[in-house]
């Protein structure tokens, strides 16, 4: 059974930093790509950042220059370093791991940025 374990969320002040982690357990297929998504209050879930198995990254315009996605392939873990956080970054953050034919989602971790 595949399980995604997220950690690192919390409460931080405007301008602060947090680092999210998402570790995947039980995978038997190779990972195609990994990513982070978020859903703010009253909003739809949106892409934050993705990274392919080859290391190519993609970021939402709203986080470019502030967030960095990275992986530890040996540990099947994806990270999201978030700097210069803003109140509008407040959301539940979800990791997603894509293997051939299927997407696995984490349960989400809350990030709250106070002004």
PEBELPE-V22265 format. One record per residue. N is the residue number from 1. RES is the residue in three letters. PHI is phi as a letter, one per 20 degrees, with the letter a starting at -180 (* if undefined). D_LAST is the distance of its C-alpha to the last C-alpha in Angstrom with 1 decimal. Layout:
# PEBELPE-V22265
n:N res:RES phi:PHI d_last:D_LAST
n:N res:RES phi:PHI d_last:D_LAST
This chain:
# PEBELPE-V22265
n:1 res:UNK phi:* d_last:40.4
n:2 res:UNK phi:e d_last:37.4
n:3 res:UNK phi:c d_last:34.2
n:4 res:UNK phi:d d_last:30.7
n:5 res:UNK phi:d d_last:28.6
n:6 res:UNK phi:e d_last:24.9
n:7 res:UNK phi:b d_last:22.8
n:8 res:UNK phi:o d_last:19.7
n:9 res:UNK phi:f d_last:16.9
n:10 res:UNK phi:q d_last:14.4
n:11 res:UNK phi:d d_last:11.0
n:12 res:UNK phi:b d_last:9.1
n:13 res:UNK phi:e d_last:6.2
n:14 res:UNK phi:g d_last:5.2
n:15 res:UNK phi:n d_last:8.9
n:16 res:UNK phi:e d_last:10.5
n:17 res:UNK phi:c d_last:13.6
n:18 res:UNK phi:b d_last:15.4
n:19 res:UNK phi:c d_last:19.1
n:20 res:UNK phi:e d_last:20.5
n:21 res:UNK phi:c d_last:24.2
n:22 res:UNK phi:b d_last:26.7
n:23 res:UNK phi:d d_last:30.3
n:24 res:UNK phi:d d_last:33.2
n:25 res:UNK phi:c d_last:36.2
n:26 res:UNK phi:n d_last:39.5
n:27 res:UNK phi:f d_last:39.6
n:28 res:UNK phi:d d_last:43.1
n:29 res:UNK phi:d d_last:42.5
n:30 res:UNK phi:f d_last:41.1
n:31 res:UNK phi:e d_last:37.6
n:32 res:UNK phi:e d_last:37.3
n:33 res:UNK phi:b d_last:33.6
n:34 res:UNK phi:c d_last:30.3
n:35 res:UNK phi:a d_last:26.9
n:36 res:UNK phi:c d_last:23.4
n:37 res:UNK phi:c d_last:22.2
n:38 res:UNK phi:b d_last:19.2
n:39 res:UNK phi:c d_last:18.9
n:40 res:UNK phi:e d_last:15.8
n:41 res:UNK phi:g d_last:16.0
n:42 res:UNK phi:m d_last:18.9
n:43 res:UNK phi:d d_last:19.5
n:44 res:UNK phi:e d_last:22.4
n:45 res:UNK phi:f d_last:22.5
n:46 res:UNK phi:c d_last:22.2
n:47 res:UNK phi:f d_last:23.4
n:48 res:UNK phi:d d_last:21.1
n:49 res:UNK phi:a d_last:23.8
n:50 res:UNK phi:c d_last:27.5
n:51 res:UNK phi:b d_last:30.1
n:52 res:UNK phi:e d_last:33.8
n:53 res:UNK phi:f d_last:36.4
n:54 res:UNK phi:e d_last:37.4
n:55 res:UNK phi:n d_last:34.0
n:56 res:UNK phi:f d_last:33.1
n:57 res:UNK phi:d d_last:29.4
n:58 res:UNK phi:b d_last:27.6
n:59 res:UNK phi:c d_last:23.9
n:60 res:UNK phi:f d_last:22.1
n:61 res:UNK phi:g d_last:21.4
n:62 res:UNK phi:f d_last:17.7
n:63 res:UNK phi:d d_last:17.6
n:64 res:UNK phi:g d_last:20.6
n:65 res:UNK phi:n d_last:20.3
n:66 res:UNK phi:d d_last:17.3
n:67 res:UNK phi:d d_last:18.8
n:68 res:UNK phi:c d_last:22.3
n:69 res:UNK phi:e d_last:24.5
n:70 res:UNK phi:b d_last:27.5
n:71 res:UNK phi:c d_last:30.2
n:72 res:UNK phi:c d_last:32.7
n:73 res:UNK phi:f d_last:35.6
n:74 res:UNK phi:f d_last:37.7
n:75 res:UNK phi:d d_last:35.2
n:76 res:UNK phi:l d_last:34.3
n:77 res:UNK phi:c d_last:30.7
n:78 res:UNK phi:d d_last:27.9
n:79 res:UNK phi:c d_last:24.7
n:80 res:UNK phi:c d_last:21.4
n:81 res:UNK phi:e d_last:19.7
n:82 res:UNK phi:d d_last:16.2
n:83 res:UNK phi:d d_last:14.8
n:84 res:UNK phi:l d_last:12.1
n:85 res:UNK phi:f d_last:10.0
n:86 res:UNK phi:c d_last:7.7
n:87 res:UNK phi:g d_last:6.0
n:88 res:UNK phi:f d_last:9.6
n:89 res:UNK phi:e d_last:11.1
n:90 res:UNK phi:g d_last:10.6
n:91 res:UNK phi:a d_last:14.4
n:92 res:UNK phi:e d_last:17.5
n:93 res:UNK phi:d d_last:19.1
n:94 res:UNK phi:d d_last:22.9
n:95 res:UNK phi:e d_last:25.4
n:96 res:UNK phi:c d_last:28.7
n:97 res:UNK phi:c d_last:32.0
n:98 res:UNK phi:d d_last:34.8
n:99 res:UNK phi:d d_last:38.4
n:100 res:UNK phi:g d_last:41.5
n:101 res:UNK phi:m d_last:41.5
n:102 res:UNK phi:b d_last:38.5
n:103 res:UNK phi:d d_last:34.7
n:104 res:UNK phi:d d_last:33.2
n:105 res:UNK phi:d d_last:29.6
n:106 res:UNK phi:e d_last:27.6
n:107 res:UNK phi:e d_last:26.2
n:108 res:UNK phi:o d_last:22.5
n:109 res:UNK phi:c d_last:19.7
n:110 res:UNK phi:e d_last:16.3
n:111 res:UNK phi:c d_last:13.2
n:112 res:UNK phi:c d_last:9.9
n:113 res:UNK phi:d d_last:6.7
n:114 res:UNK phi:e d_last:3.8
n:115 res:UNK phi:e d_last:0.0
